[in-house]
Amino acid sequence: MSTPADLWNSELERLVRRALGSIRFGTVTLVVQDGRVIQVDKNEKIRLNRNGHIDGSGI
């Protein structure tokens, strides 16, 4: 059985904080295998308005 230290550590926390701090709209997903985080996915949503400008509102 995994301990809390196996699930979370300072390096993982840095990665998650960096991912969260670098996007305005989107998702950060942790992939867990055998009780350990093995992957951090970041998906950012960017929309263009009618004039071709980037607009992140309403996503």
C-alpha positions as CSV (number, residue, x, y, z in Angstrom):
1,M,0.0,0.0,0.0
2,S,1.3,3.5,-0.9
3,T,2.2,6.0,1.8
4,P,1.4,9.8,1.4
5,A,5.1,10.3,0.6
6,D,4.8,8.0,-2.4
7,L,1.9,10.0,-3.7
8,W,3.2,13.5,-3.2
9,N,6.6,15.1,-2.9
10,S,8.2,18.6,-3.3
11,E,9.3,17.9,-6.9
12,L,5.7,16.9,-7.9
13,E,4.3,19.9,-6.1
14,R,6.7,22.2,-8.0
15,L,5.6,20.6,-11.3
16,V,1.9,21.0,-10.5
17,R,2.3,24.6,-9.3
18,R,4.2,25.5,-12.5
19,A,1.6,23.9,-14.7
20,L,-1.2,25.7,-12.8
21,G,0.6,29.0,-12.9
22,S,1.3,28.9,-16.6
23,I,-2.3,28.5,-17.9
24,R,-5.3,30.8,-17.8
25,F,-7.9,28.3,-19.1
26,G,-7.6,24.6,-19.3
27,T,-6.8,21.5,-17.2
28,V,-4.0,19.9,-15.3
29,T,-4.3,16.1,-14.9
30,L,-2.3,13.8,-12.7
31,V,-2.0,10.2,-14.0
32,V,-1.6,7.6,-11.2
33,Q,-0.3,4.1,-11.7
34,D,0.2,1.7,-8.8
35,G,-0.5,4.4,-6.3
36,R,2.1,6.8,-7.7
37,V,1.8,9.9,-9.9
38,I,3.6,8.9,-13.1
39,Q,2.6,11.8,-15.4
40,V,1.4,15.4,-15.3
41,D,-0.7,16.6,-18.3
42,K,-1.4,20.2,-19.1
43,N,-4.1,21.1,-21.7
44,E,-4.5,24.8,-22.4
45,K,-7.5,26.3,-24.2
46,I,-7.0,29.2,-26.5
47,R,-9.8,30.7,-28.5
48,L,-9.7,33.4,-31.2
49,N,-12.3,36.1,-31.4
50,R,-13.9,37.2,-34.7
51,N,-11.0,39.6,-35.3
52,G,-8.4,36.8,-34.9
53,H,-7.3,38.0,-31.5
54,I,-6.7,35.6,-28.6
55,D,-9.6,35.6,-26.2
56,G,-9.6,33.2,-23.2
57,S,-12.9,34.4,-21.7
58,G,-15.9,32.1,-21.7
59,I,-14.0,28.9,-21.9
